[in-house]
Amino acid sequence: EAAKRSSLLGGLIASIPLVSLLAILWLYAETRSTRQVAGLAGSIFWLTLPSLSFFVSLNLLLQKGTGFTAALLLAVLITVACYGAMLFALHKLGIAL
Protein backbone atom coordinates (compact mmCIF):
# COMPACT_ATOMS: atom_id res chain seq x y z
CA GLU A 1 0.00 0.00 0.00
CA ALA A 2 2.81 2.41 0.81
CA ALA A 3 4.45 1.78 -2.59
CA LYS A 4 1.18 2.73 -4.34
CA ARG A 5 1.42 6.15 -2.73
CA SER A 6 5.19 6.64 -2.96
CA SER A 7 7.91 4.44 -4.43
CA LEU A 8 10.36 6.09 -2.00
CA LEU A 9 8.27 5.19 1.06
CA GLY A 10 7.62 1.69 -0.30
CA GLY A 11 11.34 1.22 -0.97
CA LEU A 12 12.26 2.46 2.49
CA ILE A 13 9.88 0.06 4.19
CA ALA A 14 10.97 -2.85 1.99
CA SER A 15 14.65 -2.15 2.60
CA ILE A 16 14.42 -2.46 6.37
CA PRO A 17 16.28 -5.70 7.17
CA LEU A 18 13.51 -7.20 9.33
CA VAL A 19 14.34 -10.82 8.56
CA SER A 20 18.02 -10.24 9.34
CA LEU A 21 17.18 -8.47 12.59
CA LEU A 22 14.86 -11.29 13.65
CA ALA A 23 17.46 -13.93 12.75
CA ILE A 24 20.14 -12.10 14.74
CA LEU A 25 17.88 -11.70 17.77
CA TRP A 26 16.73 -15.31 17.61
CA LEU A 27 20.28 -16.65 17.23
CA TYR A 28 21.49 -14.61 20.20
CA ALA A 29 18.47 -15.57 22.33
CA GLU A 30 19.09 -19.27 21.67
CA THR A 31 22.90 -19.33 21.86
CA ARG A 32 24.00 -16.20 23.77
CA SER A 33 26.98 -16.33 21.42
CA THR A 34 28.17 -12.99 20.16
CA ARG A 35 30.66 -14.88 18.02
CA GLN A 36 27.88 -16.64 16.12
CA VAL A 37 25.95 -13.38 15.80
CA ALA A 38 29.05 -11.68 14.42
CA GLY A 39 29.48 -14.52 11.91
CA LEU A 40 25.87 -14.20 10.83
CA ALA A 41 26.17 -10.42 10.50
CA GLY A 42 29.29 -10.85 8.34
CA SER A 43 27.58 -13.40 6.11
CA ILE A 44 24.54 -11.15 5.75
CA PHE A 45 26.81 -8.26 4.73
CA TRP A 46 28.69 -10.19 2.04
CA LEU A 47 25.54 -11.82 0.66
CA THR A 48 23.57 -8.58 0.58
CA LEU A 49 25.95 -7.20 -2.04
CA PRO A 50 25.05 -9.70 -4.80
CA SER A 51 21.36 -9.47 -3.90
CA LEU A 52 21.42 -5.82 -4.98
CA SER A 53 21.93 -7.02 -8.56
CA PHE A 54 18.29 -8.16 -8.52
CA PHE A 55 16.96 -4.64 -8.06
CA VAL A 56 19.38 -3.06 -10.51
CA SER A 57 18.72 -5.61 -13.25
CA LEU A 58 14.94 -5.67 -12.73
CA ASN A 59 14.83 -1.88 -12.91
CA LEU A 60 16.96 -1.74 -16.07
CA LEU A 61 15.10 -4.57 -17.80
CA LEU A 62 11.70 -3.03 -17.11
CA GLN A 63 12.87 0.39 -18.25
CA LYS A 64 14.10 -1.17 -21.52
CA GLY A 65 10.58 -2.50 -22.13
CA THR A 66 11.11 -6.15 -21.19
CA GLY A 67 7.85 -7.77 -20.14
CA PHE A 68 7.33 -8.14 -16.40
CA THR A 69 7.55 -11.94 -16.22
CA ALA A 70 10.63 -12.14 -18.44
CA ALA A 71 12.31 -9.28 -16.56
CA LEU A 72 11.60 -10.92 -13.22
CA LEU A 73 12.97 -14.28 -14.35
CA LEU A 74 16.07 -12.70 -15.88
CA ALA A 75 16.66 -10.64 -12.74
CA VAL A 76 16.46 -13.80 -10.63
CA LEU A 77 18.93 -15.61 -12.92
CA ILE A 78 21.31 -12.65 -12.82
CA THR A 79 21.07 -12.60 -9.02
CA VAL A 80 21.80 -16.33 -8.77
CA ALA A 81 24.85 -15.83 -11.00
CA CYS A 82 26.01 -12.93 -8.82
CA TYR A 83 25.64 -15.06 -5.68
CA GLY A 84 27.77 -17.73 -7.31
CA ALA A 85 30.38 -15.17 -8.37
CA MET A 86 30.46 -13.66 -4.86
CA LEU A 87 30.86 -17.04 -3.18
CA PHE A 88 33.64 -17.94 -5.62
CA ALA A 89 35.41 -14.61 -5.06
CA LEU A 90 35.13 -14.87 -1.27
CA HIS A 91 36.52 -18.39 -1.38
CA LYS A 92 39.46 -17.25 -3.54
CA LEU A 93 40.11 -14.37 -1.13
CA GLY A 94 40.09 -16.76 1.83
CA ILE A 95 36.97 -15.27 3.40
CA ALA A 96 34.92 -18.02 5.02
CA LEU A 97 31.22 -17.53 5.61
C-alpha positions in Angstrom: 0.0 0.0 0.0 2.8 2.4 0.8 4.4 1.8 -2.6 1.2 2.7 -4.3 1.4 6.2 -2.7 5.2 6.6 -3.0 7.9 4.4 -4.4 10.4 6.1 -2.0 8.3 5.2 1.1 7.6 1.7 -0.3 11.3 1.2 -1.0 12.3 2.5 2.5 9.9 0.1 4.2 11.0 -2.8 2.0 14.6 -2.2 2.6 14.4 -2.5 6.4 16.3 -5.7 7.2 13.5 -7.2 9.3 14.3 -10.8 8.6 18.0 -10.2 9.3 17.2 -8.5 12.6 14.9 -11.3 13.6 17.5 -13.9 12.8 20.1 -12.1 14.7 17.9 -11.7 17.8 16.7 -15.3 17.6 20.3 -16.6 17.2 21.5 -14.6 20.2 18.5 -15.6 22.3 19.1 -19.3 21.7 22.9 -19.3 21.9 24.0 -16.2 23.8 27.0 -16.3 21.4 28.2 -13.0 20.2 30.7 -14.9 18.0 27.9 -16.6 16.1 25.9 -13.4 15.8 29.1 -11.7 14.4 29.5 -14.5 11.9 25.9 -14.2 10.8 26.2 -10.4 10.5 29.3 -10.8 8.3 27.6 -13.4 6.1 24.5 -11.2 5.7 26.8 -8.3 4.7 28.7 -10.2 2.0 25.5 -11.8 0.7 23.6 -8.6 0.6 25.9 -7.2 -2.0 25.0 -9.7 -4.8 21.4 -9.5 -3.9 21.4 -5.8 -5.0 21.9 -7.0 -8.6 18.3 -8.2 -8.5 17.0 -4.6 -8.1 19.4 -3.1 -10.5 18.7 -5.6 -13.2 14.9 -5.7 -12.7 14.8 -1.9 -12.9 17.0 -1.7 -16.1 15.1 -4.6 -17.8 11.7 -3.0 -17.1 12.9 0.4 -18.2 14.1 -1.2 -21.5 10.6 -2.5 -22.1 11.1 -6.1 -21.2 7.8 -7.8 -20.1 7.3 -8.1 -16.4 7.5 -11.9 -16.2 10.6 -12.1 -18.4 12.3 -9.3 -16.6 11.6 -10.9 -13.2 13.0 -14.3 -14.3 16.1 -12.7 -15.9 16.7 -10.6 -12.7 16.5 -13.8 -10.6 18.9 -15.6 -12.9 21.3 -12.6 -12.8 21.1 -12.6 -9.0 21.8 -16.3 -8.8 24.8 -15.8 -11.0 26.0 -12.9 -8.8 25.6 -15.1 -5.7 27.8 -17.7 -7.3 30.4 -15.2 -8.4 30.5 -13.7 -4.9 30.9 -17.0 -3.2 33.6 -17.9 -5.6 35.4 -14.6 -5.1 35.1 -14.9 -1.3 36.5 -18.4 -1.4 39.5 -17.3 -3.5 40.1 -14.4 -1.1 40.1 -16.8 1.8 37.0 -15.3 3.4 34.9 -18.0 5.0 31.2 -17.5 5.6 
